[in-house]
Amino acid sequence: VNIEYSVDFGKNWHLLLKPCFLDSACPHNVQHVYSSNIILPTIGWHRITLPLPMAILQQEYTRFRISTSLFSMSSYSTSNSWALDK
């Protein structure tokens, strides 16, 4: 899953969190990515909390885009849903 943000109405997109593979040096601190399914009303949902860069926090408007690889999700699948919350 790739989560990208844009502060110029979609002209340029930036990865919110660069990919980090097992057994590789990560450019970011992985301990700041939190996963939790506590206090969620629906079974099967998982909450992921990601830190936002200062570039986002200083802008009046920010767009987000979520995409997945064609190989990771069937085009006919109805079990993959995404949501953003403040």
mmCIF file of the C-alpha atoms, coordinates in Angstrom:
data_MODEL
# 
_entry.id   MODEL 
# 
loop_
_atom_site.group_PDB 
_atom_site.id 
_atom_site.type_symbol 
_atom_site.label_atom_id 
_atom_site.label_alt_id 
_atom_site.label_comp_id 
_atom_site.label_asym_id 
_atom_site.label_entity_id 
_atom_site.label_seq_id 
_atom_site.pdbx_PDB_ins_code 
_atom_site.Cartn_x 
_atom_site.Cartn_y 
_atom_site.Cartn_z 
_atom_site.occupancy 
_atom_site.B_iso_or_equiv 
_atom_site.pdbx_formal_charge 
_atom_site.auth_seq_id 
_atom_site.auth_comp_id 
_atom_site.auth_asym_id 
_atom_site.auth_atom_id 
_atom_site.pdbx_PDB_model_num 
ATOM 1  C CA . VAL A 1 1  ? 0.000   0.000  0.000  1.00 0.00 ? 1  VAL A CA 1 
ATOM 2  C CA . ASN A 1 2  ? 1.298   3.431  -0.921 1.00 0.00 ? 2  ASN A CA 1 
ATOM 3  C CA . ILE A 1 3  ? -0.004  6.535  0.815  1.00 0.00 ? 3  ILE A CA 1 
ATOM 4  C CA . GLU A 1 4  ? 0.924   9.765  -0.908 1.00 0.00 ? 4  GLU A CA 1 
ATOM 5  C CA . TYR A 1 5  ? 0.200   13.420 -0.198 1.00 0.00 ? 5  TYR A CA 1 
ATOM 6  C CA . SER A 1 6  ? 0.095   16.563 -2.302 1.00 0.00 ? 6  SER A CA 1 
ATOM 7  C CA . VAL A 1 7  ? 0.112   20.167 -1.110 1.00 0.00 ? 7  VAL A CA 1 
ATOM 8  C CA . ASP A 1 8  ? -0.271  21.641 -4.615 1.00 0.00 ? 8  ASP A CA 1 
ATOM 9  C CA . PHE A 1 9  ? -3.691  20.239 -5.578 1.00 0.00 ? 9  PHE A CA 1 
ATOM 10 C CA . GLY A 1 10 ? -2.278  16.998 -7.041 1.00 0.00 ? 10 GLY A CA 1 
ATOM 11 C CA . LYS A 1 11 ? 0.407   18.457 -9.295 1.00 0.00 ? 11 LYS A CA 1 
ATOM 12 C CA . ASN A 1 12 ? 3.193   16.706 -7.334 1.00 0.00 ? 12 ASN A CA 1 
ATOM 13 C CA . TRP A 1 13 ? 2.836   13.657 -5.089 1.00 0.00 ? 13 TRP A CA 1 
ATOM 14 C CA . HIS A 1 14 ? 5.134   12.544 -2.241 1.00 0.00 ? 14 HIS A CA 1 
ATOM 15 C CA . LEU A 1 15 ? 5.175   9.239  -0.384 1.00 0.00 ? 15 LEU A CA 1 
ATOM 16 C CA . LEU A 1 16 ? 4.010   9.683  3.192  1.00 0.00 ? 16 LEU A CA 1 
ATOM 17 C CA . LEU A 1 17 ? 6.208   6.795  4.273  1.00 0.00 ? 17 LEU A CA 1 
ATOM 18 C CA . LYS A 1 18 ? 8.910   5.356  2.058  1.00 0.00 ? 18 LYS A CA 1 
ATOM 19 C CA . PRO A 1 19 ? 8.863   1.545  1.652  1.00 0.00 ? 19 PRO A CA 1 
ATOM 20 C CA . CYS A 1 20 ? 10.850  -0.413 4.194  1.00 0.00 ? 20 CYS A CA 1 
ATOM 21 C CA . PHE A 1 21 ? 11.598  -4.048 3.491  1.00 0.00 ? 21 PHE A CA 1 
ATOM 22 C CA . LEU A 1 22 ? 12.711  -6.703 5.951  1.00 0.00 ? 22 LEU A CA 1 
ATOM 23 C CA . ASP A 1 23 ? 16.482  -6.942 6.414  1.00 0.00 ? 23 ASP A CA 1 
ATOM 24 C CA . SER A 1 24 ? 17.103  -3.509 4.891  1.00 0.00 ? 24 SER A CA 1 
ATOM 25 C CA . ALA A 1 25 ? 18.140  -0.163 6.291  1.00 0.00 ? 25 ALA A CA 1 
ATOM 26 C CA . CYS A 1 26 ? 15.093  2.082  6.558  1.00 0.00 ? 26 CYS A CA 1 
ATOM 27 C CA . PRO A 1 27 ? 15.334  5.826  5.944  1.00 0.00 ? 27 PRO A CA 1 
ATOM 28 C CA . HIS A 1 28 ? 12.718  6.508  8.618  1.00 0.00 ? 28 HIS A CA 1 
ATOM 29 C CA . ASN A 1 29 ? 12.156  5.463  12.193 1.00 0.00 ? 29 ASN A CA 1 
ATOM 30 C CA . VAL A 1 30 ? 9.774   2.497  12.036 1.00 0.00 ? 30 VAL A CA 1 
ATOM 31 C CA . GLN A 1 31 ? 8.859   2.792  15.703 1.00 0.00 ? 31 GLN A CA 1 
ATOM 32 C CA . HIS A 1 32 ? 6.758   5.874  14.849 1.00 0.00 ? 32 HIS A CA 1 
ATOM 33 C CA . VAL A 1 33 ? 4.294   3.775  12.819 1.00 0.00 ? 33 VAL A CA 1 
ATOM 34 C CA . TYR A 1 34 ? 1.572   2.516  15.128 1.00 0.00 ? 34 TYR A CA 1 
ATOM 35 C CA . SER A 1 35 ? -0.894  -0.265 14.468 1.00 0.00 ? 35 SER A CA 1 
ATOM 36 C CA . SER A 1 36 ? -3.891  -0.921 16.655 1.00 0.00 ? 36 SER A CA 1 
ATOM 37 C CA . ASN A 1 37 ? -7.327  -2.475 16.415 1.00 0.00 ? 37 ASN A CA 1 
ATOM 38 C CA . ILE A 1 38 ? -8.454  -1.201 19.827 1.00 0.00 ? 38 ILE A CA 1 
ATOM 39 C CA . ILE A 1 39 ? -11.799 0.685  20.048 1.00 0.00 ? 39 ILE A CA 1 
ATOM 40 C CA . LEU A 1 40 ? -12.799 -0.099 16.478 1.00 0.00 ? 40 LEU A CA 1 
ATOM 41 C CA . PRO A 1 41 ? -16.461 -1.037 16.123 1.00 0.00 ? 41 PRO A CA 1 
ATOM 42 C CA . THR A 1 42 ? -16.065 -3.262 13.063 1.00 0.00 ? 42 THR A CA 1 
ATOM 43 C CA . ILE A 1 43 ? -14.328 -6.635 13.111 1.00 0.00 ? 43 ILE A CA 1 
ATOM 44 C CA . GLY A 1 44 ? -11.580 -6.852 10.522 1.00 0.00 ? 44 GLY A CA 1 
ATOM 45 C CA . TRP A 1 45 ? -10.578 -3.179 10.553 1.00 0.00 ? 45 TRP A CA 1 
ATOM 46 C CA . HIS A 1 46 ? -7.069  -2.235 11.622 1.00 0.00 ? 46 HIS A CA 1 
ATOM 47 C CA . ARG A 1 47 ? -6.043  1.267  12.605 1.00 0.00 ? 47 ARG A CA 1 
ATOM 48 C CA . ILE A 1 48 ? -2.653  2.451  11.376 1.00 0.00 ? 48 ILE A CA 1 
ATOM 49 C CA . THR A 1 49 ? -1.335  5.791  12.633 1.00 0.00 ? 49 THR A CA 1 
ATOM 50 C CA . LEU A 1 50 ? 1.385   7.512  10.621 1.00 0.00 ? 50 LEU A CA 1 
ATOM 51 C CA . PRO A 1 51 ? 3.222   10.708 11.537 1.00 0.00 ? 51 PRO A CA 1 
ATOM 52 C CA . LEU A 1 52 ? 2.656   13.621 9.148  1.00 0.00 ? 52 LEU A CA 1 
ATOM 53 C CA . PRO A 1 53 ? 5.593   15.698 7.903  1.00 0.00 ? 53 PRO A CA 1 
ATOM 54 C CA . MET A 1 54 ? 5.761   19.397 8.724  1.00 0.00 ? 54 MET A CA 1 
ATOM 55 C CA . ALA A 1 55 ? 5.105   20.192 5.040  1.00 0.00 ? 55 ALA A CA 1 
ATOM 56 C CA . ILE A 1 56 ? 1.572   18.888 5.502  1.00 0.00 ? 56 ILE A CA 1 
ATOM 57 C CA . LEU A 1 57 ? 0.911   20.567 8.834  1.00 0.00 ? 57 LEU A CA 1 
ATOM 58 C CA . GLN A 1 58 ? 1.878   23.999 7.505  1.00 0.00 ? 58 GLN A CA 1 
ATOM 59 C CA . GLN A 1 59 ? -0.487  23.859 4.506  1.00 0.00 ? 59 GLN A CA 1 
ATOM 60 C CA . GLU A 1 60 ? -4.098  24.930 4.327  1.00 0.00 ? 60 GLU A CA 1 
ATOM 61 C CA . TYR A 1 61 ? -4.996  22.145 1.867  1.00 0.00 ? 61 TYR A CA 1 
ATOM 62 C CA . THR A 1 62 ? -3.562  18.642 1.588  1.00 0.00 ? 62 THR A CA 1 
ATOM 63 C CA . ARG A 1 63 ? -4.692  15.805 -0.680 1.00 0.00 ? 63 ARG A CA 1 
ATOM 64 C CA . PHE A 1 64 ? -4.082  12.150 0.081  1.00 0.00 ? 64 PHE A CA 1 
ATOM 65 C CA . ARG A 1 65 ? -3.953  9.269  -2.377 1.00 0.00 ? 65 ARG A CA 1 
ATOM 66 C CA . ILE A 1 66 ? -3.934  5.569  -1.458 1.00 0.00 ? 66 ILE A CA 1 
ATOM 67 C CA . SER A 1 67 ? -2.893  2.973  -4.013 1.00 0.00 ? 67 SER A CA 1 
ATOM 68 C CA . THR A 1 68 ? -2.013  -0.704 -4.028 1.00 0.00 ? 68 THR A CA 1 
ATOM 69 C CA . SER A 1 69 ? -0.135  -2.912 -6.417 1.00 0.00 ? 69 SER A CA 1 
ATOM 70 C CA . LEU A 1 70 ? -2.218  -4.782 -8.962 1.00 0.00 ? 70 LEU A CA 1 
ATOM 71 C CA . PHE A 1 71 ? -0.668  -7.982 -7.627 1.00 0.00 ? 71 PHE A CA 1 
ATOM 72 C CA . SER A 1 72 ? -1.658  -7.347 -4.012 1.00 0.00 ? 72 SER A CA 1 
ATOM 73 C CA . MET A 1 73 ? -5.371  -6.805 -4.519 1.00 0.00 ? 73 MET A CA 1 
ATOM 74 C CA . SER A 1 74 ? -7.878  -8.448 -6.804 1.00 0.00 ? 74 SER A CA 1 
ATOM 75 C CA . SER A 1 75 ? -9.779  -5.963 -8.960 1.00 0.00 ? 75 SER A CA 1 
ATOM 76 C CA . TYR A 1 76 ? -12.995 -7.749 -7.950 1.00 0.00 ? 76 TYR A CA 1 
ATOM 77 C CA . SER A 1 77 ? -12.250 -7.794 -4.223 1.00 0.00 ? 77 SER A CA 1 
ATOM 78 C CA . THR A 1 78 ? -14.736 -6.072 -1.926 1.00 0.00 ? 78 THR A CA 1 
ATOM 79 C CA . SER A 1 79 ? -12.783 -6.763 1.260  1.00 0.00 ? 79 SER A CA 1 
ATOM 80 C CA . ASN A 1 80 ? -10.281 -3.911 0.822  1.00 0.00 ? 80 ASN A CA 1 
ATOM 81 C CA . SER A 1 81 ? -11.553 -0.595 2.180  1.00 0.00 ? 81 SER A CA 1 
ATOM 82 C CA . TRP A 1 82 ? -9.647  2.506  3.274  1.00 0.00 ? 82 TRP A CA 1 
ATOM 83 C CA . ALA A 1 83 ? -10.601 5.478  5.391  1.00 0.00 ? 83 ALA A CA 1 
ATOM 84 C CA . LEU A 1 84 ? -8.922  8.631  6.678  1.00 0.00 ? 84 LEU A CA 1 
ATOM 85 C CA . ASP A 1 85 ? -9.811  10.190 10.002 1.00 0.00 ? 85 ASP A CA 1 
ATOM 86 C CA . LYS A 1 86 ? -8.661  13.384 11.635 1.00 0.00 ? 86 LYS A CA 1 
# 
